[in-house]
């Protein structure tokens, strides 16, 4: 990653943030203050909390990131992209609903989706938006 664009870090990236091959890159983007989150990602990340104290600690960490809004416009864009996917190939619309919403939030905000999930590649093939793997697919 060469410049300091905003990265909307998908849950797939968060769940691999402690993997030895990406820890340094995670630290770098956090230090550069280019990591963002949004409500659907927060919900997924906080779901894994092991109790109230951990929930509050993770929530506090997420509060320190850029917050991208998930609004009616993002939901409308997610539906439009799902339709485009459905019309592109049989069953190609079967992209996870949270991924459609997350991609729409990023697209509207002009952020790149930082991920480890093939769904974002399928979405980007339709939208042309920027998506970045945290590591080569299949490597983690």
Phi, psi and omega in degrees: 000118188269322185248183186256045176290161178284134178249118173275103185281111179292161177304324179299328176285317179301318183291347178248010186296339180261002179294132185307328183282350181237357182303315182295320179292320176301312181301317182298310183291328175292316178298325179280356178058048179243007182267135178236163173222174178209164186309313181299323178291315179304315180301316181291316181294315182290338177303328184277358180299140182261054178122174187297317183296315180292321177303310182295323179293315179295316180301319178296318177298316180294328178299333182281356181265167171298139180249116178262135186280134174255104185234188181300326178296321178292319179294321177296319179294320178300318177296319180296318180292321177300319178297314178300319177296318180298328182271352183277321180199152176302134178064003180290343179286352183281064174255139182305136182303313178302325180294322176298317181292315180299315179297321179295317177301313181297314182301313181297322182279350183075024179263157173270144173273122178260118195210175169216064189203122181300336180305322183291332175291321178297317180295312182298332177296334179268317188269334184078006182286164182278128174227142185227125174289140175287338178201158180305140180305136179083359183270343181250000000 
